């Protein structure tokens, strides 16, 4: 894995930069001691670590603006960071850059039940929004598995989804307004509480931009009223292929569940050992199908899903009879990632998306890849929208296993693209998938995307080295082209 060459001239000015930033963010807002910066050396992609040059923890929008203005004027790179839960290396720091941590932006600023909106600072956790409004029967729909820790600002950066994105959409479908600070230190507002905004859809552009265009300092989201009835079905199948066929049949019947998740046998048993959710240990695959709406509608849909499941070979079928039981069904799925961590020293969580009809094919391919690389894989899917989260199990202490895990993951993502899907569903590109971008985009595609980056960040100071396989200088875009394998970056230390 490679990143931009550290700027020795900037590193030589480190003491001067530290003093200037401490004048902007006084007290304990600037961290320059190596030991104290260690917690920031990696995000959720823990195989790669780089100690940042400086960590800055602003408390106000004004401080964010002044930090960015100073860095822009002095040619200093900036990496924005929320909770650090990114699984694609999106918040991996730079040895010659400032890590701009937004953890102190952790307040909910406004709750408007009449307009069904919440305005929050970017450091507020995803689950924190629901917690703030659930007493009035409301909730925030996007719910990544890391929702207890991941920040709403990070959700915007990666366009996060979650269990309920099938019916209620990703982050981009649930935000109404943003406050952002450009790399030049200008504060801008996009959208608001109204349902539509005039002009270009800049919020759509910023959502999923992975910190390459601007720093988000405020987010306004839509909240929803909790459905009158919520029930979940636990469906076991002998094989993953049968479960995948059931997913396609449910959607083909015109049924859009609130959530539809799939787990294979290794993931089932790991989750059952971890939370004791009552999963069928002998099932080759498990589907959790949640139906919501008026009670009479939910009852009808349960009968229809039951028939479809039986027609596709279901051997286990349970319907939740209480809220506690429904939560128990979901508890195992939500805990799948830490549960797998108990059965393997290390694992790599992938993220690709395929057309739903290709679920059986990708599962067959992954079985063959597992044999090829000699590594186990546990599969957890947002099955309804074809978003895969294969967990490749390995031991980084064993020579060559990390390299094999990365090659395994790259083959999965290449297969996703080959089958008509995309490289990422919600984790983002970051550094993890950056060098695979030419598998999906042509040189012209990548150059056009880079021109958007240059329009917002002409000097290339915001989160450089992420997303794009070649780092262009904006002035050269007219004559430079992205070429597979052309990677003028040095290695990142890997552990």
N, C-alpha and C positions, 0 to 999 in steps of 0.2 A: 504494500500500500504506500502511495507516495503523496507528498504535499509540497506546496511552494517552497523554494529555497529560502531559508531564513535571511532576512536583510541585516547584514552585519553593521551597516551604518546606523540603523534604528537601534540595534542592540547596544551599540556604543553610546547611545544617548539615553540609556535606560534610567539612570539616576535623575536626569533632567526631566524625563517624562513622568516619573514617579512624583517628583516635587510638584509638577504642574497639575497632575490629577488630584493630588492631595489638597491643592488649593481650591479645586472644584468640589471635591467630595471629602470634607474634613473628618476628623475622628478616626473610626475604624473602617471607613469606607474604601480604603485602598489597601490591598494585601500584596506585599512584595517579598515576604520571607518564604524561602523555598518550602519549608516544612508546612507552613500554613496554606500554601497553594496546592499541596498534594491532593486534597479532596476534589479539586477541579481538573485534574489531569486527564480524566476520561469521562465519557457519558455511559449510556447503557451498552454501547459496543466496547466492552471492556478489554478486548484483545489488543486495542491500540491506545497508547497513552503518550501525551506530550505535556510537559510542564509549561503553563502559560508564562509569558514575560511578566505580566502584571494582572491582578484581578481587581476589578472595580465594582463596588456594590452601591449604586446610587439609591437614593430614597425618594427623589422627586423627578418629575418630568423635566424640569429646568436643568437638573444635574445631568440627566441623560443627554439632553440637547447640547449642553456645554462640553461634555466628554466627547461626543461625536464631532462637534465643531472643532475641538482641539485636535483630535486624531486626524480628521480630514485635512486640516491646515498643515499638519506636520507629517503626513504620509505614514500614519500608524494604523495597522490592521486591527479590526475589531471583530470578535466572535460573540454574538448574543447567546445567552444561556438562561433557560428557565429552571426547571427542576432537575435537568440532567438525565431524564429517562429515555432520551432518544436512543433507538436501537440501530440507527444507521450511521452513527458518528457525526450527526449534524452539529453537535455542540463540542466536538473535539477541538481543543484550543490550539493556538499557534505559538511556537517558541519565540516569535518576534511580534506577537500581537497582544492586545488587551482583551481579556475575557470580561465581558460586560454582563454581570450576574443580576438578574431581575427578581431575586428571591424576596427582597424587601417590599416589592409591589404586591402585597398580599391582602388587600382590602376590597370588599365589595362596596361599591360606591353608591349604587342605586338599585332598588327593587321596585318595579312598577307593575303591580298585578293587573291594573286596568288595561295597560298596553301589552301585558305579558312579556316583559323584558327584564333582564338583569344587566347592569353595567358593572364590570369588575376590572381590577388591575390584572396584568398578565400573570402574576405569580399566584393567583388564587387557584386552588386545585379544581380539577374537573368535578369531582364529587362534592367539593365545597359549595358549588352553585346549587346543586340539588338539595343539599343539607339546609341551605339558607331559605329555601322556598317550600319545602315539603310539608311544613305545618299548615299551609293553605291548599294542599293537594296538588302542587305543581312539581315539575321536575325538568331537568335539562337532558335532552334525549341522547346525544352522542356519549357513549360510555366505554372508552378503551379499557382494557383489562387493568391498566395501570392507573385507573381513574382516582384512586385514593392518593396518588402521589403526583401524577403528571399535571402540569399547569395549563391553564386555558390559553396562555400566550404560546406555549409549545404546541398545543392542539391546532392553533391557527397556523403556525409555521409549517406543520406537517400535514395539515388537513386530515386530522385523525377521525376515525370512525368508531368502531366498537360493535357490540352485540346487536344494537338496535338500529344500525345504519341502513339495513335493508328497507325498512318501512319509513324511517324518519330522516334518513340522509346523513351525510358526513358533516364535518364542521362547517364547510362552505354553505350548506343548506340551512344552517341554524344561527348564523351571525348576521347582525343588522348594521353594526357600526364598528369602526376602528379609529383609535387615535394612534398615529405613528409619528416617528421622528426619522427624518431622512439622514443620510450620511453627512450632509452639510449642517445638520443641527436644526432644521426647520421642522416645526410641529404642524402636522396636518390632521384634519378630521375627514373621515370617509363615512358616508351613510349616517345612521342615527337610529331612532326608534321607529321610523317609518318603514313601510314594507318594501319600498323600492327607492333607488337613488338615481339622480339625474346623471347624464354624461356616461363616460366609459365606466365599465365595471372594474374599478381599481381594487375593490375589496376582493373580487374573484382572483385578480392577479396576485394580490398580497397573500391570500390564503393558499398555503402550500409552497410558498416561495423560499422556505428553509433559511430565513435570516439573510438572504442575499440582496434584498432590495431596501429594507428599512427595519427599524426596531419598533415593535408593537408595545404601546404603553397603556392602552385601555381597550377593552372589548365589550361590545353590547351584544347579547345573545337573546334569542327568543326562548321562552320557556313554555311548556305544554301542561295542560291539565291532565292529571293522572286518569287513565281510562277507568270506566265504571267496573269493568271486569278484566282480570288478568289471570290466565291459566297456562300451564306449560305441560307439554307431553314429553315423556322420556321414551325414546324409541331405540331398541337394540336390534342390530342386524348381524347376520353371520359374516358379512364381508363389507369392506369400505365401498366396493363397487355398487353393492345393493343400496347402501345408504345414499351414495351419490345419485343413483337413479331415482330414489325417493324424493330427494331435494328437487330434481328437475321436474318430477311429476307434480309435486305440490305447487310449484310456481306455474307450471303449465296448466294447472286447473284454475288459475286465476286467483289463488289464495296468496296473500302477501302477509306473512306472519310479522309480528312485532320484532321477533328475532328468530334466527334458525342457525344453530351451531352444530358442528360435527367434530367428533374426536375418534381417533383410532384406538386399537386395543392397548398399546403401550401408554398412551395418554390417559385412557380410562382408568387403568390400574394405578398409575401414579397419582391421579387425582383422588381416587377412592382411598388410597393409603393415607393421603394427606388430610382430607376433610370428611371422609366417611359419609358421602352424599347418597349412598344406596345405589350406586351404578352397578349394572350387570357385568361382572368381571369376565365372563366368558364371551361377551359380545365382541365381534370383530370390529364393529364401529357403532357409535352412539350418535343419535340426533336429539337435540333439545329444540323443540318447536314451541315458541310462545305465541299465544293468540290473545289479542286484546280488542276491546270495544264494548258495546252493549252486551249484556249477559246472554240474551237470546241469540245474538250473532255468534258469540264465542262458543256456545253450546253446539250450534249447527256446524261451525267450522271444525270443532273437535271430532265430530262424527265423520266428517269428510276426510280429515287428515288420517283418522284411524283406518278408514277403508283403503286409502292410498298406501299407507304403511304396510298393511296386511297384504295388499296386492304385490308389494315389492319385497316380500319375504321377511317382514319384521318378526322377530322371535320374542321380543320384550316390549310391552306397552303399558306405561303408567301415566295417569293423568293426575296432576296436582289437585288435591282437595282442600288445600289451605294455603295461606300466604307463606307460612313457614316451610311447607313442602316445596312450593315454587322456588323460594329462595335457596333451599337445599339443592334443588336441581342445578341452579346457576352457580352455587358456591364452588362446586368442583371445576366447572369451566373457567370461572374467574381466577381460580387458583392454579390453573394448569401449568403456568410457567414456573412458579416457585416449586410446584409439586415435582416437575421433571428435574429440577435442580437437586432433588434428593436422591435421584437414581443415576446421576452422572456427574463427574467432577466439573464438567463444563458443558455448555450447549450453546448453539448458535441459532437464534430465532430469525428465520427468513420471513419475507413478506412479498408475495407476488399475487397477481390476480389473473384469473382465466374466465372464459365463458362458462356458465354453469354446466352446460352439456358436456364439457371436457373434464369434469371431475373424475370419472372413472379412468380416463386415459392418463391424467397426470398422476393418479395414485399408482397405476401400473408402472409408469416410468420411474417413479420414486422408489418403488420396491427394487427395481433392477439397479438403480443408482446406488442404493444402500448396499447391495451385494458387491457392486463394482468397487466402491470405496472402502468397504469393510467397516462401515459405521452405521449404528442404529439411528432411526429417525422416529420421532413421535409427532403425529399430525393433529393439529387443531385448526379448524377452518371457520371463518364466517361464511358458512356454506351458502347462504341465500344469495350473496352477491359475488361468490367465487373468489373471495379473498383468502389466500392460503397462509398459514403460519407453521410451516414445518420446523420442528425443533431437532437440529442435528446434534447428536450426542457424541462427545469426544473428551479426551483427556489432554489438556495442553502440556502436561508434563511428559507425555510420550512423544518422542521425536517424530515429526511428520504428521501428527494427527490434526493439528490446526490447519496445516496446508491442505490436507485431504478434505477437511470440513469446508474450507473456503471453496475448493474446487467443486465439491458436492453442491454447495449452495449456488454457485454460479451456473451449474448445469440445470438446477431446478428453475432458476430465473430465465435462462435461455429457452427452456421448454415452455415456460409461461408465454413468452413472446411468440414462439413458434406456433403455439396453439391458439393464437389470436388474443392473448392477454397483454398485460403490461408488467413492468419491472417492480412496481410498488403499488400497494393499495392504500396504505396509511402511514407507514413508517418513514417514508421519504427516501431520497436517493443518498444524500450525505456523501460520505466517502465510501460506504459499503458497496453501493451499486454504480458509483460514478463511472468506473472504467467499463461498465457494461452498457452505458447509454448508446454507443454506436450499434448495439444489437437491435435497438428499437427505433433510433432516429438516424436519418441521413445526415451528411455533412451540412446540407442546406438547412435542415431542421435545427440542428444544434447551433449553427451560426445565427439564425434568426432569434433563437432563444437568448443567445449571448448578447444580441443587440439590445434586448429588453433590459438585461442586467446592466449594460453600459449606460443606458438612458438614465437609470436610477443611481448608478454608482460608477461614474466615469473612471475613477482611479482604481477600481477593483479592491476596495479596502474592507468591504463587508463580507465576512465569512468566505474568503478566497480558498480555493482548493476543494470546494464542495460542489457536487452536482455535475459540473462540466469536466469532461475527460482531458481537455486542454485549456490552460489558462491563457486567453487572449489578452492583449492590450487593446483597449477599445479603438484606438486610432488605426490599428492594423486589421480590423475586421473586414475591410474592403478587399484585402488581398490574401488573408490567411484562411486556412481551411482546417477543420477537425479531421484528423486521420487516426484510424485505429492503431493503437500501440504507440502513438506519439505522446509520451508522457514526460515532460521536462521537470519532474519533481523528485526530490530525494526521498529516501525511505523514512517512514515514521517508526520509531522504536515500538516493537511488539513484544508483549509479555505473555 
